[in-house]
Amino acid sequence: MRDFTNRMVFITGGSSGIGLATAELLFERGAHLVIFARDENKMKRAVARIEKRRRNQGQTIGTVRMDVTSARDVHGRIDRAVKSFGAPDLLIASAGIGAADVFENIRAEVFDAIMKTNVYGVRETVAAALPHMKAGGGHIVLLSSAAGLIGMYGYTAYAASKYAVVGLAECLRAELKRHRIGVSVVCPPEVETPFLEWETSTIPPETRMVKSFAGLLSPEIVARAVVKGIRRGKFLIIPGVMARLLYLSHRLTNGWATRVPSDAIAAFARWRADRTAK
Ligand SMILES: NC(=O)c1ccc[n+]([C@@H]2O[C@H](COP(=O)([O-])OP(=O)(O)OC[C@H]3O[C@@H](n4cnc5c(N)ncnc54)[C@H](OP(=O)(O)O)[C@@H]3O)[C@@H](O)[C@H]2O)c1
């Protein structure tokens, strides 16, 4: 998809962070938008922000309250959104949650909630939108994470969910090609969004220090990488030079080049935390 003018874009999680920054950029490029999230006030504030980037008076923005963890909600709301606004040319599944802690501290309910949002939420979103996209073709973007390419300390639940999204995207890409639907999966490192507040209270010092090596990006940089990736029909989108280099070295050395330094960094962070605690 090279031109976004008058294209209909459905974005889950479009009220905040990466989803919002991507919505703003696409609106600036002439797209119509429908944002899906749970909190209506947050969506209202997002629409006020997006409006500032309006390119022409014909553009529409809709908001739909939807919880991606409820299959019934997702199918019902997406069907209704198609009736009200039209079928999506571009679907972006950005809604996601996270938690960082050592495996023993992540309760089964937390693991379950992460899986329900990040994996089943994405599955249901794609399953609900796909029948409406098949006739006209289009593009689907799934938000994974650098943690969906390289596992690390403190991310057993989150990385498991994001690896699943990468697998889902790889298989979808192969299957949807014949319907002229492109698929991209986005794997950013740490991004400065409200998402980070989720983990601040529980993130182990080891995770904090290891993560900092992949860099911290703004949601606007990620949004630009997403839009550029869609225009180029790119499958794997890794925003940020540092994250791309890390992934390349991980692949080329079968994980050795990231495991050895991250183990050393984790050991140092643990030693420093123990010393501070004494
Ligand atoms: N920030 C990072 O460091 C980072 C790095 C790599 C990948 N990612 C991934 O990028 C995606 C976006 O993250 P972000 O940083 O933009 O997060 P964010 O700022 O916290 O935004 C998350 C969005 O998802 C929506 N959402 C959450 N749970 C939902 C549910 N059950 N149903 C519907 N909507 C829901 C939120 O709205 P409501 O709460 O109103 O529903 C919000 O609009 C996520 O998939 C995340 O895993 C983030």
Ligand as a Chemical Component Dictionary entry (heavy atoms), coordinates in Angstrom:
data_LIG
# 
_chem_comp.id                   LIG 
_chem_comp.type                 NON-POLYMER 
_chem_comp.pdbx_formal_charge   0 
_chem_comp.three_letter_code    LIG 
# 
loop_
_chem_comp_atom.comp_id 
_chem_comp_atom.atom_id 
_chem_comp_atom.alt_atom_id 
_chem_comp_atom.type_symbol 
_chem_comp_atom.charge 
_chem_comp_atom.model_Cartn_x 
_chem_comp_atom.model_Cartn_y 
_chem_comp_atom.model_Cartn_z 
_chem_comp_atom.pdbx_ordinal 
LIG N1  N1  N 0  5.971  0.696  24.758 1  
LIG C1  C1  C 0  6.874  -0.231 24.531 2  
LIG O1  O1  O 0  7.975  -0.201 25.102 3  
LIG C2  C2  C 0  6.610  -1.309 23.508 4  
LIG C3  C3  C 0  7.727  -1.966 22.957 5  
LIG C4  C4  C 0  7.505  -2.978 22.024 6  
LIG C5  C5  C 0  6.214  -3.332 21.672 7  
LIG N2  N2  N 1  5.147  -2.694 22.223 8  
LIG C6  C6  C 0  3.811  -3.126 21.829 9  
LIG O2  O2  O 0  3.184  -2.080 21.120 10 
LIG C7  C7  C 0  1.775  -2.124 21.325 11 
LIG C8  C8  C 0  1.294  -0.760 21.776 12 
LIG O3  O3  O 0  1.944  -0.436 22.981 13 
LIG P1  P1  P 0  2.013  1.060  23.509 14 
LIG O4  O4  O 0  3.355  1.247  24.081 15 
LIG O5  O5  O -1 1.483  1.972  22.491 16 
LIG O6  O6  O 0  0.981  0.916  24.734 17 
LIG P2  P2  P 0  -0.042 1.970  25.409 18 
LIG O7  O7  O 0  0.421  3.360  25.201 19 
LIG O8  O8  O 0  -0.264 1.457  26.783 20 
LIG O9  O9  O 0  -1.375 1.735  24.555 21 
LIG C9  C9  C 0  -2.065 0.515  24.604 22 
LIG C10 C10 C 0  -3.351 0.675  23.846 23 
LIG O10 O10 O 0  -4.026 -0.593 23.829 24 
LIG C11 C11 C 0  -5.358 -0.419 24.317 25 
LIG N3  N3  N 0  -5.740 -1.656 24.987 26 
LIG C12 C12 C 0  -5.112 -2.300 26.006 27 
LIG N4  N4  N 0  -5.789 -3.394 26.374 28 
LIG C13 C13 C 0  -6.877 -3.452 25.558 29 
LIG C14 C14 C 0  -7.990 -4.331 25.450 30 
LIG N5  N5  N 0  -8.113 -5.389 26.265 31 
LIG N6  N6  N 0  -8.922 -4.094 24.506 32 
LIG C15 C15 C 0  -8.810 -3.026 23.682 33 
LIG N7  N7  N 0  -7.795 -2.144 23.739 34 
LIG C16 C16 C 0  -6.852 -2.354 24.682 35 
LIG C17 C17 C 0  -5.269 0.796  25.266 36 
LIG O11 O11 O 0  -6.515 1.469  25.439 37 
LIG P3  P3  P 0  -7.521 1.103  26.667 38 
LIG O12 O12 O 0  -6.663 0.894  27.881 39 
LIG O13 O13 O 0  -8.440 2.283  26.757 40 
LIG O14 O14 O 0  -8.228 -0.132 26.244 41 
LIG C18 C18 C 0  -4.315 1.674  24.467 42 
LIG O15 O15 O 0  -5.002 2.359  23.454 43 
LIG C19 C19 C 0  1.527  -3.226 22.354 44 
LIG O16 O16 O 0  1.110  -4.382 21.675 45 
LIG C20 C20 C 0  2.893  -3.437 22.989 46 
LIG O17 O17 O 0  3.061  -4.752 23.448 47 
LIG C21 C21 C 0  5.312  -1.681 23.133 48 
# 
loop_
_chem_comp_bond.comp_id 
_chem_comp_bond.atom_id_1 
_chem_comp_bond.atom_id_2 
_chem_comp_bond.value_order 
_chem_comp_bond.pdbx_ordinal 
LIG N1  C1  SING 1  
LIG C1  O1  DOUB 2  
LIG C1  C2  SING 3  
LIG C2  C3  SING 4  
LIG C2  C21 DOUB 5  
LIG C3  C4  DOUB 6  
LIG C4  C5  SING 7  
LIG C5  N2  DOUB 8  
LIG N2  C6  SING 9  
LIG N2  C21 SING 10 
LIG C6  O2  SING 11 
LIG C6  C20 SING 12 
LIG O2  C7  SING 13 
LIG C7  C8  SING 14 
LIG C7  C19 SING 15 
LIG C8  O3  SING 16 
LIG O3  P1  SING 17 
LIG P1  O4  DOUB 18 
LIG P1  O5  SING 19 
LIG P1  O6  SING 20 
LIG O6  P2  SING 21 
LIG P2  O7  DOUB 22 
LIG P2  O8  SING 23 
LIG P2  O9  SING 24 
LIG O9  C9  SING 25 
LIG C9  C10 SING 26 
LIG C10 O10 SING 27 
LIG C10 C18 SING 28 
LIG O10 C11 SING 29 
LIG C11 N3  SING 30 
LIG C11 C17 SING 31 
LIG N3  C12 SING 32 
LIG N3  C16 SING 33 
LIG C12 N4  DOUB 34 
LIG N4  C13 SING 35 
LIG C13 C14 SING 36 
LIG C13 C16 DOUB 37 
LIG C14 N5  SING 38 
LIG C14 N6  DOUB 39 
LIG N6  C15 SING 40 
LIG C15 N7  DOUB 41 
LIG N7  C16 SING 42 
LIG C17 O11 SING 43 
LIG C17 C18 SING 44 
LIG O11 P3  SING 45 
LIG P3  O12 DOUB 46 
LIG P3  O13 SING 47 
LIG P3  O14 SING 48 
LIG C18 O15 SING 49 
LIG C19 O16 SING 50 
LIG C19 C20 SING 51 
LIG C20 O17 SING 52 
# 
